[in-house]
Amino acid sequence: MASDKVLHITDHDFEEQVIKGKGLILVDFWAEWCGPCRMVAPILEELAVEYEGRITVTKLNVDENRETAARFGIQSIPTILFFKDGSRVEQVIGALPKSAIKGKIQQYL
């Protein structure tokens, strides 16, 4: 699919990529073993292509990056945090349909 459009981030580059980032940035907190996370992944890849140049879609593996997950109180995955110009503006938990995620994107563009 279009996974080259989705940026994989870590504890080490979260600050640079998200907090100092410009525009609307989605951060998908996920893990390999999480079934619902695997359901959301292709939706986020599609949205990354659809909104290319207007949003940034990122993924952060919570098993490998516990510091950032703890910093934002992530207790359930998948969780998507929306950041606008470095400020957290929205959080959604669970495997939402594409239309619901798209609605949130439209709200903040």
DSSP file (Angstrom, degrees, kcal/mol; ACC not computed):
  #  RESIDUE AA STRUCTURE BP1 BP2  ACC     N-H-->O    O-->H-N    N-H-->O    O-->H-N    TCO  KAPPA ALPHA  PHI   PSI    X-CA   Y-CA   Z-CA
    1    1 A M              0   0    0      0, 0.0     3,-0.3     0, 0.0    45,-0.0   0.000 360.0 360.0 360.0-148.7    0.0    0.0    0.0
    2    2 A A    >   +     0   0    0      1,-0.2     3,-2.6    40,-0.1     4,-0.3  -0.122 360.0 138.0-102.3  36.3    1.1    3.6    0.5
    3    3 A S  G >   +     0   0    0      1,-0.3     3,-1.0     2,-0.2    -1,-0.2   0.656  60.7  74.0 -62.9 -13.7    3.2    3.1    3.7
    4    4 A D  G 3  S+     0   0    0     -3,-0.3    -1,-0.3     1,-0.2    -2,-0.1   0.650  92.3  57.6 -70.1 -12.5    5.9    5.4    2.3
    5    5 A K  G <  S+     0   0    0     -3,-2.6    52,-0.5    40,-0.1     2,-0.5   0.575  93.2  79.0 -90.2 -12.3    3.5    8.3    3.1
    6    6 A V  E <  S-a   57   0A   0     -3,-1.0     2,-0.5    -4,-0.3    52,-0.2  -0.871  76.7-140.9-102.4 127.0    3.2    7.3    6.8
    7    7 A L  E     -a   58   0A   0     50,-2.6    52,-2.2    -2,-0.5     2,-0.6  -0.750   6.0-145.7 -91.5 123.6    6.1    8.4    9.0
    8    8 A H  E     -a   59   0A   0     -2,-0.5     2,-0.2    50,-0.2    52,-0.2  -0.798  26.3-174.2 -88.8 121.3    7.3    6.0   11.7
    9    9 A I  E     -a   60   0A   0     50,-2.7    52,-0.5    -2,-0.6     2,-0.2  -0.699   9.8-159.9-116.4 167.2    8.4    8.0   14.7
   10   10 A T     >  -     0   0    0     -2,-0.2     4,-1.1    50,-0.1     3,-0.3  -0.763  41.9 -90.6-133.8 176.8   10.1    7.1   18.0
   11   11 A D  T  4 S+     0   0    0     -2,-0.2     4,-0.5     1,-0.2     3,-0.3   0.872 123.7  56.8 -55.8 -36.7   10.6    8.6   21.5
   12   12 A H  T  4 S+     0   0    0      1,-0.2     4,-0.2     2,-0.1    -1,-0.2   0.812 117.5  27.8 -71.4 -32.1   13.8   10.2   20.2
   13   13 A D  T  > S+     0   0    0     -3,-0.3     4,-2.9     2,-0.1     5,-0.3   0.357  90.9  98.7-113.4   7.7   12.3   12.1   17.3
   14   14 A F  H  X>S+     0   0    0     -4,-1.1     4,-3.0    -3,-0.3     5,-1.1   0.933  84.9  49.8 -58.0 -48.0    8.7   12.7   18.6
   15   15 A E  I  4>S+     0   0    0     -4,-0.5     5,-2.4     1,-0.2     6,-0.3   0.932 116.1  41.8 -57.1 -48.8    9.6   16.3   19.8
   16   16 A E  I  45S+     0   0    0     -4,-0.2    -1,-0.2     3,-0.2    -2,-0.2   0.908 122.0  39.0 -66.4 -44.4   11.1   17.2   16.5
   17   17 A Q  I  <5S+     0   0    0     -4,-2.9    -2,-0.2     3,-0.1    -3,-0.2   0.836 133.3  14.7 -79.1 -34.4    8.5   15.6   14.2
   18   18 A V  I ><5S+     0   0    0     -4,-3.0     3,-0.6    -5,-0.3    68,-0.3   0.858 126.4  41.8-109.8 -58.1    5.3   16.3   16.2
   19   19 A I  I 3 <S+     0   0    0     -5,-1.1    -3,-0.2     1,-0.3    -4,-0.1   0.887 127.3  34.6 -65.7 -38.7    5.7   19.0   18.8
   20   20 A K  T 3 <S+     0   0    0     -5,-2.4    -1,-0.3    -6,-0.3    -4,-0.1   0.423 100.1 111.9 -92.7   1.0    7.9   21.2   16.6
   21   21 A G    <   -     0   0    0     -3,-0.6     2,-0.3    -6,-0.3    -3,-0.1  -0.301  63.1-128.7 -73.7 158.1    5.9   20.2   13.5
   22   22 A K        +     0   0    0     63,-0.1     2,-0.1    -5,-0.1    -1,-0.1  -0.809  63.4   4.0-108.0 148.9    3.7   22.5   11.5
   23   23 A G  S    S-     0   0    0     -2,-0.3    62,-2.4    32,-0.1     2,-0.5  -0.347 109.8 -19.3  81.3-161.6    0.1   21.9   10.5
   24   24 A L  E     -bC  55  84A   0     30,-0.7    32,-2.2    60,-0.2     2,-0.4  -0.733  62.2-177.5 -90.1 124.5   -2.1   19.0   11.3
   25   25 A I  E     -bC  56  83A   0     58,-3.1    58,-3.0    -2,-0.5     2,-0.4  -0.987  12.1-156.2-126.1 126.3   -0.2   15.9   12.5
   26   26 A L  E     -bC  57  82A   0     30,-2.9    32,-2.6    -2,-0.4     2,-0.5  -0.856   5.7-162.4 -98.8 134.0   -1.9   12.5   13.4
   27   27 A V  E     -bC  58  81A   0     54,-2.8    54,-2.4    -2,-0.4     2,-0.7  -0.963   3.3-158.6-119.3 115.0    0.0   10.2   15.7
   28   28 A D  E     -bC  59  80A   0     30,-2.5    32,-3.0    -2,-0.5     2,-0.6  -0.830   4.8-156.5 -93.2 111.3   -1.2    6.6   15.7
   29   29 A F  E     +bC  60  79A   0     50,-3.3    50,-1.5    -2,-0.7     2,-0.2  -0.813  36.6 144.7 -87.6 120.0   -0.2    4.8   18.9
   30   30 A W  E     -b   61   0A   0     30,-2.0    32,-3.0    -2,-0.6    33,-0.4  -0.830  37.7-144.4-146.9 175.8   -0.1    1.1   18.0
   31   31 A A    >   -     0   0    0     -2,-0.2     3,-1.3    30,-0.2     6,-0.1  -0.983  29.0-117.1-149.1 153.7    1.6   -2.3   18.6
   32   32 A E  T 3  S+     0   0    0     -2,-0.3    -1,-0.1     1,-0.3     6,-0.1   0.862 113.4  51.1 -56.0 -40.6    2.3   -5.3   16.3
   33   33 A W  T 3  S+     0   0    0     -3,-0.1     2,-0.7     4,-0.0    -1,-0.3   0.497  85.0 105.9 -80.0  -4.4    0.1   -7.6   18.4
   34   34 A C    <>  -     0   0    0     -3,-1.3     4,-1.6     1,-0.2    -3,-0.2  -0.688  51.7-165.3 -88.6 110.6   -2.9   -5.3   18.3
   35   35 A G  H  > S+     0   0    0     -2,-0.7     4,-1.3     1,-0.2     3,-0.4   0.935  90.2  49.1 -58.7 -51.8   -5.7   -6.6   15.9
   36   36 A P  H  > S+     0   0    0      0, 0.0     4,-1.7     0, 0.0    -1,-0.2   0.840 107.2  57.8 -59.5 -31.6   -7.7   -3.3   15.9
   37   37 A C  H  > S+     0   0    0      1,-0.2     4,-1.9     2,-0.2    -2,-0.2   0.902 104.3  51.2 -63.5 -39.9   -4.4   -1.4   15.2
   38   38 A R  H  < S+     0   0    0     -4,-1.6    -1,-0.2    -3,-0.4    -3,-0.1   0.788 107.9  53.6 -68.0 -26.7   -3.9   -3.6   12.1
   39   39 A M  H  X S+     0   0    0     -4,-1.3     4,-0.5     1,-0.2    -1,-0.2   0.862 111.5  44.6 -72.8 -36.0   -7.5   -2.7   11.0
   40   40 A V  H  X S+     0   0    0     -4,-1.7     4,-2.3     1,-0.2     3,-0.5   0.801  96.0  78.1 -77.7 -30.8   -6.7    1.1   11.3
   41   41 A A  H  X S+     0   0    0     -4,-1.9     4,-2.1     1,-0.3    -1,-0.2   0.882  94.3  45.1 -51.8 -51.1   -3.3    1.0    9.5
   42   42 A P  H  > S+     0   0    0      0, 0.0     4,-2.2     0, 0.0    -1,-0.3   0.841 111.3  54.9 -66.0 -29.0   -4.6    0.8    5.9
   43   43 A I  H  X S+     0   0    0     -4,-0.5     4,-2.4    -3,-0.5    -2,-0.2   0.931 109.2  46.8 -65.0 -45.1   -7.2    3.5    6.6
   44   44 A L  H  X S+     0   0    0     -4,-2.3     4,-2.3     1,-0.2    -1,-0.2   0.867 110.2  53.5 -66.0 -35.7   -4.4    5.8    7.8
   45   45 A E  H  X S+     0   0    0     -4,-2.1     4,-1.5    -5,-0.2    -1,-0.2   0.918 109.8  48.0 -63.5 -42.6   -2.3    4.9    4.8
   46   46 A E  H  X S+     0   0    0     -4,-2.2     4,-2.8     1,-0.2    -2,-0.2   0.921 112.5  48.5 -62.1 -44.4   -5.2    5.9    2.5
   47   47 A L  H  X S+     0   0    0     -4,-2.4     4,-2.6     1,-0.2    -2,-0.2   0.860 105.8  57.8 -66.1 -35.4   -5.7    9.1    4.4
   48   48 A A  H  < S+     0   0    0     -4,-2.3    -1,-0.2     2,-0.2    -2,-0.2   0.874 112.1  41.9 -61.2 -36.7   -2.0   10.0    4.2
   49   49 A V  H >< S+     0   0    0     -4,-1.5     3,-1.3     2,-0.2    -2,-0.2   0.932 114.7  49.9 -74.2 -47.6   -2.3    9.7    0.4
   50   50 A E  H 3< S+     0   0    0     -4,-2.8    -2,-0.2     1,-0.3    -3,-0.2   0.866 121.4  34.0 -58.9 -38.8   -5.6   11.6    0.1
   51   51 A Y  T >X S+     0   0    0     -4,-2.6     3,-2.8    -5,-0.2     4,-1.7   0.104  82.8 154.2-107.2  21.1   -4.4   14.5    2.3
   52   52 A E  B <4 S+d   55   0A   0     -3,-1.3     4,-0.1     1,-0.3    -3,-0.1  -0.240  72.4  17.3 -54.2 132.7   -0.8   14.5    1.1
   53   53 A G  T 34 S+     0   0    0      2,-0.6    -1,-0.3    -5,-0.1     3,-0.1   0.262 122.5  64.4  87.4 -12.5    0.7   17.9    1.6
   54   54 A R  T <4 S+     0   0    0     -3,-2.8   -30,-0.7     1,-0.3     2,-0.3   0.681 108.8  18.0-113.3 -28.2   -2.1   19.0    4.0
   55   55 A I  E  <  -db  52  24A   0     -4,-1.7    -2,-0.6    -7,-0.2     2,-0.5  -0.919  65.0-133.8-136.3 164.3   -1.5   16.6    6.9
   56   56 A T  E     - b   0  25A   0    -32,-2.2   -30,-2.9    -2,-0.3     2,-0.5  -0.991  16.9-158.1-118.9 127.1    1.2   14.4    8.3
   57   57 A V  E     +ab   6  26A   0    -52,-0.5   -50,-2.6    -2,-0.5     2,-0.3  -0.919  17.9 176.5-106.8 125.8    0.3   10.9    9.4
   58   58 A T  E     -ab   7  27A   0    -32,-2.6   -30,-2.5    -2,-0.5     2,-0.4  -0.867  18.7-150.3-126.7 159.9    2.7    9.2   11.8
   59   59 A K  E     -ab   8  28A   0    -52,-2.2   -50,-2.7    -2,-0.3     2,-0.4  -0.994   6.3-169.1-130.2 138.1    2.9    5.9   13.7
   60   60 A L  E     -ab   9  29A   0    -32,-3.0   -30,-2.0    -2,-0.4     2,-0.6  -0.970  19.1-139.0-129.4 116.1    4.5    5.3   17.1
   61   61 A N  E  >  - b   0  30A   0    -52,-0.5     4,-1.3    -2,-0.4     3,-0.4  -0.625   9.9-156.7 -75.1 116.7    4.9    1.7   18.3
   62   62 A V  T  4 S+     0   0    0    -32,-3.0    -1,-0.2    -2,-0.6   -31,-0.2   0.767  89.4  57.4 -70.4 -25.6    4.0    1.8   22.0
   63   63 A D  T  4 S+     0   0    0    -33,-0.4     3,-0.3     1,-0.2    -1,-0.2   0.847 116.3  35.0 -71.2 -33.1    6.1   -1.4   22.8
   64   64 A E  T  4 S+     0   0    0     -3,-0.4    -2,-0.2     1,-0.2   -53,-0.2   0.597 124.9  41.8 -94.6 -13.9    9.2    0.2   21.5
   65   65 A N     X  +     0   0    0     -4,-1.3     4,-1.5     1,-0.1     3,-0.2  -0.524  61.3 153.4-135.6  65.3    8.5    3.8   22.6
   66   66 A R  H  >  +     0   0    0     -3,-0.3     4,-2.6     1,-0.2     5,-0.2   0.782  66.3  65.7 -68.9 -28.6    7.1    3.6   26.1
   67   67 A E  H  > S+     0   0    0      2,-0.2     4,-2.3     1,-0.2    -1,-0.2   0.937 105.9  40.6 -61.8 -49.0    8.3    7.1   27.1
   68   68 A T  H  > S+     0   0    0     -3,-0.2     4,-1.6     2,-0.2    -1,-0.2   0.898 114.3  53.2 -68.9 -40.0    6.0    9.0   24.7
   69   69 A A  H  <>S+     0   0    0     -4,-1.5     5,-2.7     1,-0.2    -2,-0.2   0.916 112.6  44.8 -60.2 -42.8    3.1    6.6   25.3
   70   70 A A  H ><5S+     0   0    0     -4,-2.6     3,-1.5     3,-0.2    -2,-0.2   0.896 106.8  60.0 -67.1 -40.4    3.4    7.3   29.0
   71   71 A R  H 3<5S+     0   0    0     -4,-2.3    -1,-0.2     1,-0.3    -2,-0.2   0.852 113.2  37.5 -55.8 -36.8    3.8   11.0   28.5
   72   72 A F  T 3<5S-     0   0    0     -4,-1.6    -1,-0.3    -3,-0.1    -2,-0.2   0.265 112.9-115.9-102.8  11.7    0.4   11.2   26.8
   73   73 A G  T < 5 +     0   0    0     -3,-1.5     2,-0.6     1,-0.2    -3,-0.2   0.827  44.8 179.3  64.0  34.4   -1.3    8.7   29.1
   74   74 A I      < +     0   0    0     -5,-2.7    -1,-0.2    -6,-0.2     3,-0.1  -0.586  16.8 153.1 -73.4 116.8   -1.9    6.1   26.3
   75   75 A Q        +     0   0    0     -2,-0.6     2,-0.4     1,-0.3    -1,-0.2   0.581  61.0  42.5-118.4 -20.1   -3.7    3.1   28.0
   76   76 A S  S    S-     0   0    0     18,-0.0    -1,-0.3   -47,-0.0    18,-0.1  -0.975  83.7-112.8-128.4 143.2   -5.6    1.7   25.1
   77   77 A I  S    S+     0   0    0     -2,-0.4   -40,-0.1     1,-0.2   -47,-0.1  -0.962  87.9  43.7-128.4 150.5   -4.6    1.2   21.5
   78   78 A P  S    S+     0   0    0      0, 0.0    16,-3.5     0, 0.0     2,-0.4   0.447  74.5 161.3 -73.9 143.0   -5.1    2.1   18.9
   79   79 A T  E     -CE  29  93A   0    -50,-1.5   -50,-3.3    14,-0.2     2,-0.5  -1.000  21.9-159.0-126.2 132.5   -5.2    5.7   20.0
   80   80 A I  E     -CE  28  92A   0     12,-3.0    12,-2.5    -2,-0.4     2,-0.4  -0.959   4.1-164.3-113.9 123.8   -4.8    8.6   17.6
   81   81 A L  E     -CE  27  91A   0    -54,-2.4   -54,-2.8    -2,-0.5     2,-0.5  -0.882   8.5-148.9-103.1 138.8   -3.7   11.9   18.8
   82   82 A F  E     -CE  26  90A   0      8,-2.6     7,-3.2    -2,-0.4     8,-1.3  -0.928  13.6-171.2-108.0 126.9   -4.2   15.0   16.6
   83   83 A F  E     -CE  25  88A   0    -58,-3.0   -58,-3.1    -2,-0.5     2,-0.5  -0.955   7.7-164.1-117.7 136.8   -1.7   17.8   16.9
   84   84 A K  E >  S-CE  24  87A   0      3,-2.9     3,-1.9    -2,-0.4   -60,-0.2  -0.974  79.0 -22.6-122.2 117.4   -2.1   21.2   15.3
   85   85 A D  T 3  S-     0   0    0    -62,-2.4   -63,-0.1    -2,-0.5    -1,-0.1   0.872 130.4 -47.5  48.9  42.8    1.1   23.3   15.1
   86   86 A G  T 3  S+     0   0    0    -63,-0.4     2,-0.4   -68,-0.3    -1,-0.3   0.293 116.1 109.5  89.5  -9.1    2.5   21.4   18.1
   87   87 A S  E <  S-E   84   0A   0     -3,-1.9    -3,-2.9   -69,-0.0     2,-0.4  -0.851  71.5-120.3-104.4 135.2   -0.6   21.5   20.3
   88   88 A R  E     +E   83   0A   0     -2,-0.4    -5,-0.3    -5,-0.2     3,-0.1  -0.574  38.7 165.7 -71.7 125.3   -2.7   18.4   21.1
   89   89 A V  E     +     0   0A   0     -7,-3.2     2,-0.3    -2,-0.4    -6,-0.2   0.581  56.4  12.6-117.2 -15.8   -6.2   19.2   19.9
   90   90 A E  E     -E   82   0A   0     -8,-1.3    -8,-2.6     2,-0.0     2,-0.4  -0.995  49.5-161.4-161.5 153.0   -8.0   15.8   19.8
   91   91 A Q  E     -E   81   0A   0     -2,-0.3     2,-0.4   -10,-0.2   -10,-0.2  -0.989   8.3-175.9-140.2 133.1   -7.8   12.2   20.9
   92   92 A V  E     -E   80   0A   0    -12,-2.5   -12,-3.0    -2,-0.4     2,-0.4  -0.993   9.4-157.1-128.3 139.9   -9.7    9.2   19.5
   93   93 A I  E     +E   79   0A   0     -2,-0.4   -14,-0.2   -14,-0.2     2,-0.1  -0.936  50.0  20.6-119.1 135.8   -9.5    5.7   20.9
   94   94 A G  S    S-     0   0    0    -16,-3.5     2,-1.5    -2,-0.4   -14,-0.1  -0.270  99.4 -47.9 103.3 172.4  -10.3    2.5   19.1
   95   95 A A        -     0   0    0    -18,-0.1   -58,-0.1    -2,-0.1    -1,-0.1  -0.649  65.0-174.4 -84.5  89.6  -10.6    1.3   15.5
   96   96 A L        -     0   0    0     -2,-1.5    -2,-0.1     1,-0.1     2,-0.0  -0.510  27.8-103.4 -83.7 152.6  -12.8    4.0   14.0
   97   97 A P    >>  -     0   0    0      0, 0.0     4,-1.8     0, 0.0     3,-0.7  -0.324  34.6-106.2 -69.3 160.0  -14.1    3.9   10.5
   98   98 A K  H 3> S+     0   0    0      1,-0.2     4,-2.9     2,-0.2     5,-0.2   0.875 118.7  58.1 -54.4 -41.6  -12.4    6.0    7.8
   99   99 A S  H 3> S+     0   0    0      1,-0.2     4,-1.9     2,-0.2    -1,-0.2   0.864 105.6  49.6 -60.8 -36.5  -15.3    8.4    7.7
  100  100 A A  H <> S+     0   0    0     -3,-0.7     4,-1.6     2,-0.2    -1,-0.2   0.915 113.6  44.4 -69.8 -42.7  -14.9    9.2   11.4
  101  101 A I  H  X S+     0   0    0     -4,-1.8     4,-2.2     1,-0.2    -2,-0.2   0.907 112.7  52.6 -67.2 -40.5  -11.2    9.8   11.2
  102  102 A K  H  X S+     0   0    0     -4,-2.9     4,-2.7    -5,-0.2    -1,-0.2   0.880 105.6  55.3 -61.4 -38.9  -11.8   11.9    8.0
  103  103 A G  H  X S+     0   0    0     -4,-1.9     4,-1.7    -5,-0.2    -1,-0.2   0.892 108.0  48.4 -61.2 -41.2  -14.3   14.0    9.9
  104  104 A K  H  X S+     0   0    0     -4,-1.6     4,-1.2     2,-0.2    -2,-0.2   0.908 110.6  51.1 -65.8 -41.8  -11.8   14.8   12.6
  105  105 A I  H >X S+     0   0    0     -4,-2.2     4,-1.1     1,-0.2     3,-0.9   0.952 110.3  49.1 -59.2 -49.7   -9.2   15.7    9.9
  106  106 A Q  H 3< S+     0   0    0     -4,-2.7     3,-0.4     1,-0.3    -1,-0.2   0.851 105.1  59.9 -58.7 -36.2  -11.7   18.1    8.2
  107  107 A Q  H 3< S+     0   0    0     -4,-1.7    -1,-0.3     1,-0.2    -2,-0.2   0.829 113.8  35.1 -61.7 -32.9  -12.5   19.7   11.6
  108  108 A Y  H <<        0   0    0     -4,-1.2    -1,-0.2    -3,-0.9    -2,-0.2   0.470 360.0 360.0-106.3  -3.4   -8.9   20.8   12.1
  109  109 A L     <        0   0    0     -4,-1.1    -1,-0.2    -3,-0.4    -2,-0.1   0.506 360.0 360.0 -78.6 360.0   -7.8   21.6    8.6
